[in-house]
Amino acid sequence: MNSAPDTQDSGLSTQDSALRTQDSALNNLAEWLGYLEQLHPKAIDLSLDRVAEVKRRLSLSPSFPIITVAGTNGKGSTCAMLEAVLLAAGYRVGLYTSPHLLRYNERVRINGAEVTDEALCEAFAAVEQARGDVSLTYFEFGTLAAVWLFARAGLDATILEVGLGGRLDAVNAFDTDCAVLTSVDFDHMDYLGDSRLAIGYEKAGIFRAGRPAVCGEFDLPYSVLAHAEKIGASLRRIGPDFGYDGLEPNQWRFASVDGLRLSLPYPALRGAYQLGNASTCLAALEQLRARLPVTHDDIRRGLLEAVVPGRFQVLPGRPQRIFDVAHNPHAARALAENLRAMPPAGKTFAVFAMLRDKDIAGVVRAMKEQVDLWLIAGIGQPRGASAEELLRVLEQEGWSQRAEAFPSVAEAYRHACAKATEDDKILVFGSFYTVAEAMKSEQAPFTFAPSPLAGEGWGEGISLAKE
């Protein structure tokens, strides 16, 4: 898999002139991705200068509305819902997300379909020609290529998912018509800061003066509020300005201070937290209603059709197999809540692997009450934690007696499938890499489980605050 790490990949090239001689011989997507991975020795190099300059050279000034989505967690699900609703309304839609699980093409979608290898290669060639002596990171290169494709596709709207942070992310080189901030919690602290105030400030960097900024985080850091006020963004917050309540066996209700009131079936995406993501999606669309009007039926269809691989994805059949890319404590707590809401069953086997620069101990603490046996493995990437490193964390948390180590995620997953009974659960989580490797071990094509049974696993409603 030609894959970037769990966050955006980037760096500054010192070998650029030598590498550029290769580009005339790049004949397929795999060769292009290999080339991009060599352009920069630094793993992450957050800056807008390089991408802004190449954007100018490419004359990339899209006329379609752009929705930019940032957040610690919930970005992928919110992007999928936005895309699905707009497609249901008949709009031509571009979607750019990261990282991918199995194919780079997953990152760039036009009208609900992954773009072809040939289209990506053409876009990469255009960016390569335009950049000249400007060094671009893997993520910057891919972002420019995606928008280049979108600009030529005659789109009505584009959704851009931030790779890391917001303020200095390559996606932020493009002015948004509606900024969406799904959540603020601890992740990537080496780059974003070690407090929610600092992290919130970086994520709020996608806001624009005089344009809507929709926030799905209940406990919004003051830095986000202050930045929105300072630049004059039109802020809408879950709780005071929009929310959901009235959970019933077959439907939930959305309401906003701007007037939208809807009763809807539960989204196809599982988990109580998805109602927060769905509400954030609807609040964003409400802010864009003058340019992108959608009907009640469009919203209903879109929420029922939106799917995202690896987000509490439950495969059909027995034993239950659950795939979730949760790789920080915030996401792990949501995963644990979803597991607690499921009907009681047998044992839970956790196939677990993480990157070493993540908060492994925090993830283990969030999940340890939900796991009966930890099947741990290393990730074959430079940032991957070894099985021994994971075992040490489990020992520190007092759970090493329930752990077994394996040479690879694939072997751990095969062991779980062999040992689990019909009533057990197999949970695969900890990283995009972890889920991807287990997915490749599956012989049957992946399908998506339907919505939870009515009223099952959705938690409490969130009413609009009374002021």
C-alpha positions in Angstrom: 0.0 0.0 0.0 1.5 3.3 -1.0 0.2 5.1 2.0 1.1 8.1 4.0 1.1 7.9 7.8 -2.1 8.4 9.9 -1.6 12.1 9.5 -0.6 14.2 6.5 2.9 13.4 5.2 5.2 16.2 4.4 8.8 17.4 4.5 11.3 19.7 2.7 13.4 18.2 -0.2 17.2 18.4 -0.4 17.3 15.9 -3.2 14.8 17.8 -5.4 17.0 18.4 -8.5 18.1 14.7 -8.6 14.5 13.5 -8.2 13.1 15.7 -10.8 15.0 13.8 -13.5 12.9 10.8 -12.7 9.5 12.4 -13.4 9.6 11.9 -17.1 9.8 8.2 -16.5 6.8 8.0 -14.1 4.3 5.8 -15.9 1.8 4.8 -13.2 0.3 5.9 -9.9 2.6 3.6 -7.8 5.6 5.3 -9.4 4.2 8.8 -8.8 3.5 8.0 -5.1 7.0 6.6 -4.6 8.4 9.8 -6.2 6.3 12.1 -3.9 7.4 10.2 -0.8 11.0 11.0 -1.6 10.6 14.7 -2.2 11.0 15.7 1.5 13.1 14.3 4.3 11.1 15.9 7.0 8.0 14.0 8.2 5.9 17.1 8.8 6.6 20.7 7.7 3.5 22.8 8.3 3.5 26.0 6.2 1.3 27.7 3.6 4.1 29.4 1.7 5.0 26.6 -0.7 1.5 25.4 -1.5 0.3 29.0 -2.0 3.0 29.7 -4.5 2.3 26.6 -6.6 -1.4 27.3 -6.3 -0.8 30.7 -7.8 1.3 29.2 -10.6 -1.5 26.7 -11.4 -4.1 29.5 -11.4 -6.2 27.6 -8.9 -9.1 29.9 -7.9 -12.1 27.7 -7.7 -15.5 29.3 -8.2 -17.5 26.6 -6.5 -18.4 26.7 -2.8 -15.8 25.0 -0.5 -16.6 23.4 2.8 -13.4 22.9 4.9 -13.6 20.4 7.7 -11.2 20.2 10.6 -11.2 18.5 14.0 -9.4 15.9 16.2 -12.1 13.3 15.4 -15.3 13.1 13.4 -13.9 14.7 10.2 -14.2 11.7 8.0 -17.8 10.9 9.1 -18.9 14.6 8.7 -17.3 14.8 5.3 -19.1 11.6 4.2 -22.5 13.0 5.4 -22.0 16.3 3.7 -21.0 14.6 0.4 -24.0 12.1 0.6 -26.6 14.8 1.2 -25.3 17.1 -1.6 -25.2 14.1 -4.0 -28.7 13.2 -3.0 -29.7 16.8 -3.9 -28.3 16.3 -7.4 -25.2 18.4 -7.0 -21.8 17.6 -8.6 -19.5 17.2 -5.6 -15.8 16.8 -5.0 -14.4 15.2 -1.8 -10.8 15.3 -0.6 -9.9 13.3 2.5 -6.9 11.6 4.1 -5.4 9.3 4.9 -6.5 6.3 2.8 -6.9 2.7 3.8 -6.2 0.5 0.8 -5.9 2.8 -2.3 -4.6 6.4 -2.7 -7.6 7.0 -4.9 -9.9 6.9 -1.8 -8.6 10.4 -1.1 -10.1 12.0 -4.1 -13.7 11.5 -5.1 -15.8 13.2 -7.8 -19.6 12.6 -7.7 -19.2 9.8 -5.2 -16.6 7.8 -7.2 -12.9 7.5 -6.6 -10.9 9.2 -9.4 -8.9 6.9 -11.7 -5.2 6.3 -11.6 -4.9 8.1 -14.9 -6.6 11.2 -13.6 -4.3 11.3 -10.6 -1.2 10.9 -12.7 -2.4 13.7 -15.0 -2.9 15.9 -12.0 0.4 15.1 -10.4 2.1 15.9 -13.7 0.4 19.3 -13.8 1.5 20.1 -10.3 5.1 18.9 -11.0 5.3 21.1 -14.1 4.0 24.1 -12.2 6.1 23.8 -9.0 9.5 24.5 -10.6 12.0 24.8 -7.9 9.4 25.0 -5.1 9.6 22.0 -2.8 6.3 20.4 -2.0 5.4 17.8 0.7 3.5 14.6 0.0 0.3 16.1 1.4 0.8 19.5 -0.2 1.3 17.8 -3.6 -1.8 15.7 -3.2 -3.9 18.6 -2.1 -3.0 20.7 -5.1 -3.6 17.7 -7.4 -7.0 17.1 -5.9 -8.2 20.7 -6.3 -6.7 20.8 -9.9 -9.0 17.9 -10.7 -12.0 19.5 -9.0 -11.4 22.7 -10.9 -11.7 20.8 -14.2 -14.8 18.7 -13.3 -17.5 21.3 -13.4 -18.4 20.9 -9.8 -21.1 22.6 -7.7 -19.3 22.1 -4.4 -16.2 20.7 -2.9 -15.5 19.3 0.6 -11.9 19.5 1.8 -10.8 17.6 4.9 -7.9 19.1 6.8 -4.9 16.8 7.3 -3.4 18.1 10.5 -4.4 21.1 12.6 -5.8 23.7 10.3 -4.1 27.1 10.3 -1.0 25.9 8.5 -2.5 22.8 6.7 -2.2 22.8 2.9 -6.0 22.7 2.6 -6.2 26.1 4.3 -4.5 27.7 1.2 -8.0 27.6 -0.3 -10.6 30.0 1.3 -13.5 28.3 2.7 -17.2 29.3 2.2 -18.1 27.4 5.4 -15.6 26.2 8.0 -16.6 23.1 10.1 -14.8 22.2 13.3 -16.0 18.8 14.5 -14.0 18.4 17.8 -11.0 19.6 19.8 -9.0 17.1 21.8 -5.4 15.9 22.3 -3.5 14.6 19.3 -0.4 15.7 17.3 0.7 17.8 20.3 4.2 18.1 19.0 2.8 20.3 16.2 -0.4 21.8 17.6 0.5 22.4 21.2 -0.1 20.6 24.5 -3.3 22.3 25.6 -6.8 22.4 24.2 -6.5 26.1 24.0 -3.5 25.8 21.7 -5.0 23.0 19.6 -8.3 24.9 19.3 -6.5 28.0 18.0 -4.7 26.0 15.3 -7.9 24.4 14.2 -9.8 27.7 14.2 -7.3 28.9 11.7 -9.6 27.6 8.9 -12.2 30.3 9.8 -12.7 33.2 7.5 -14.0 36.7 8.2 -17.7 37.2 7.5 -18.2 33.5 6.7 -19.9 30.8 8.7 -17.9 28.6 11.1 -19.9 25.6 12.5 -18.5 23.9 15.6 -19.6 20.4 16.7 -17.5 20.5 19.9 -19.6 21.0 23.1 -16.7 22.1 25.3 -15.3 24.6 22.9 -11.9 26.1 24.0 -12.0 29.9 24.6 -9.3 30.3 21.9 -11.8 29.2 19.2 -14.4 31.7 20.4 -11.8 34.5 20.7 -10.5 33.8 17.2 -13.9 33.7 15.6 -14.8 37.1 17.3 -11.4 38.6 16.4 -11.7 38.0 12.6 -15.5 38.4 12.5 -16.5 34.8 11.5 -20.2 33.9 11.9 -20.0 31.2 14.6 -22.6 28.5 15.1 -22.1 26.2 18.1 -23.7 22.8 18.9 -25.7 23.4 22.1 -26.4 27.2 22.0 -27.2 27.4 18.2 -28.1 23.9 17.0 -28.5 20.4 18.4 -30.5 17.2 18.6 -33.0 15.8 21.0 -36.2 13.8 21.1 -34.6 10.4 20.5 -37.4 7.9 19.6 -37.2 4.3 18.5 -37.2 5.2 14.8 -36.1 8.8 14.6 -34.3 11.8 16.1 -34.9 15.5 15.8 -32.6 18.3 14.7 -33.2 21.9 15.5 -31.3 25.2 15.1 -31.8 28.8 16.0 -31.7 29.7 12.3 -35.0 27.9 11.9 -34.4 24.4 10.6 -36.5 21.7 12.4 -36.3 18.2 11.1 -37.3 14.7 12.2 -35.0 12.1 10.7 -34.2 8.4 10.7 -31.0 7.4 12.4 -27.8 7.7 10.1 -26.3 4.7 8.5 -23.1 5.4 10.4 -23.2 3.7 13.7 -22.6 5.2 17.1 -24.2 7.8 19.4 -21.6 10.4 18.6 -22.7 10.3 14.9 -25.8 12.3 15.8 -23.4 15.1 16.8 -21.6 14.7 13.5 -24.9 14.6 11.6 -26.1 17.8 13.4 -22.9 19.6 12.6 -23.3 18.5 8.9 -26.9 19.9 8.8 -25.9 23.1 10.5 -23.2 23.7 7.9 -25.6 23.0 5.0 -28.1 25.4 6.6 -25.5 28.1 6.5 -25.0 27.5 2.8 -28.7 27.2 1.9 -28.7 30.2 -0.4 -26.1 28.6 -2.7 -26.7 24.9 -2.1 -30.3 24.4 -1.0 -31.3 20.9 0.0 -34.6 19.4 0.9 -35.8 17.3 3.9 -35.8 14.2 1.6 -32.2 15.0 0.4 -31.0 15.1 4.0 -32.9 11.9 4.9 -31.4 10.0 1.9 -27.9 11.3 2.4 -27.7 10.4 6.1 -29.0 6.9 5.2 -26.5 6.4 2.4 -23.3 7.9 3.9 -20.7 5.3 4.7 -17.0 5.5 5.8 -14.8 2.4 6.0 -13.1 1.9 9.3 -15.4 4.0 11.5 -17.1 1.6 13.7 -17.6 -0.6 10.7 -19.4 -3.8 11.6 -19.0 -6.7 9.1 -21.9 -9.0 8.5 -21.8 -12.5 10.0 -20.6 -14.2 13.1 -18.5 -13.6 15.1 -19.0 -9.9 15.0 -16.0 -8.1 13.4 -15.6 -4.4 14.1 -13.1 -2.2 12.4 -12.3 1.3 13.8 -9.4 3.5 13.1 -9.5 5.1 16.6 -5.9 6.2 17.4 -6.2 8.8 20.2 -7.9 8.7 23.6 -10.9 10.9 22.4 -11.7 8.4 19.6 -11.1 5.4 21.9 -13.5 6.8 24.5 -16.2 7.0 21.7 -15.3 3.5 20.6 -15.7 2.2 24.2 -19.1 3.9 24.5 -20.3 2.2 21.3 -19.1 -1.2 22.5 -20.9 -0.7 25.8 -24.1 0.1 24.0 -24.0 -3.2 22.0 -26.0 -6.2 23.4 -23.9 -8.3 25.8 -22.0 -11.1 24.2 -19.1 -13.4 24.7 -15.4 -12.3 24.8 -13.9 -9.3 23.0 -10.7 -10.0 21.1 -8.8 -6.8 20.3 -6.4 -6.8 17.4 -4.3 -3.8 18.4 -1.4 -1.9 16.8 -0.5 1.8 17.0 2.0 4.4 16.0 4.6 5.1 18.7 4.0 8.9 18.6 0.4 8.5 19.7 -0.9 8.4 23.3 -0.9 4.6 23.5 -1.4 4.5 27.3 -4.4 6.9 27.0 -6.0 4.7 24.3 -5.4 1.5 26.5 -7.0 3.2 29.5 -10.0 4.2 27.5 -10.5 0.7 26.1 -9.3 -1.8 28.8 -12.7 -2.4 30.4 -14.0 -3.5 26.9 -11.3 -5.9 26.0 -10.9 -9.5 27.2 -7.8 -10.4 25.2 -5.3 -8.1 23.6 -3.7 -9.5 20.4 -0.9 -7.0 19.7 1.4 -6.5 16.8 3.9 -4.0 15.4 3.2 -1.8 12.4 5.8 -2.1 9.6 6.3 1.7 9.3 9.0 4.0 10.7 6.6 5.5 13.2 5.0 2.1 14.1 5.2 0.9 17.7 6.6 -2.6 18.1 4.7 -5.4 19.8 7.2 -5.1 22.6 6.5 -1.4 23.1 2.8 -2.1 23.2 3.3 -4.9 25.7 5.3 -2.6 28.0 2.3 -0.1 28.0 -0.1 -2.9 28.8 2.2 -4.0 31.7 2.2 -0.5 33.1 -1.6 -0.5 32.9 -1.8 -3.9 34.5 -3.2 -5.8 31.6 -0.2 -7.7 30.2 -1.6 -11.0 31.5 -4.4 -10.7 28.9 -2.1 -10.0 26.0 -0.5 -12.1 23.2 2.0 -10.7 20.7 2.2 -11.5 17.0 4.6 -10.7 14.2 2.0 -8.8 12.2 -1.5 -7.4 12.3 -2.6 -10.0 9.7 -1.4 -12.9 11.9 -3.1 -11.4 15.0 -6.3 -11.0 13.0 -6.2 -14.6 11.7 -5.6 -15.9 15.2 -8.6 -13.9 16.4 -10.8 -15.4 13.7 -9.6 -18.9 14.5 -10.2 -18.6 18.2 -13.4 -16.5 18.5 -16.7 -18.3 18.9 -19.9 -17.3 17.3 -20.9 -15.1 20.3 -17.6 -13.3 20.6 -16.5 -10.0 19.1 -13.3 -9.3 17.1 -12.3 -5.6 17.4 -9.5 -4.2 15.1 -8.4 -0.7 16.1 -5.5 1.6 16.9 -4.5 3.1 13.5 -5.4 3.4 9.8 -2.6 1.0 9.2 -4.0 -1.6 11.6 -7.4 -1.5 10.0 -6.0 -1.6 6.5 -3.8 -4.7 7.2 -6.8 -6.6 8.7 -9.0 -5.5 5.8 -6.5 -7.0 3.3 -6.7 -10.3 5.3 -10.5 -10.5 4.5 -11.2 -12.7 1.6 -14.7 -11.4 0.9 -15.4 -7.9 -0.4 -16.3 -5.4 2.3 -19.9 -4.4 2.8 -21.5 -2.1 5.3 -23.8 -3.1 8.1 -27.1 -1.2 8.3 -28.0 1.3 10.9 -28.4 0.0 14.5 -31.6 -1.4 15.6 -34.1 1.3 16.4 -33.2 3.0 19.6 -30.1 0.9 20.2 -26.8 2.5 21.1 -27.6 6.1 20.5 -27.4 7.6 24.0 -29.0 10.8 25.2 -30.2 13.7 23.1 -28.6 17.2 23.3 -31.2 19.9 23.6 -30.6 23.5 22.4 -29.4 25.6 25.3 -32.0 27.9 26.8 -30.7 31.5 26.9 
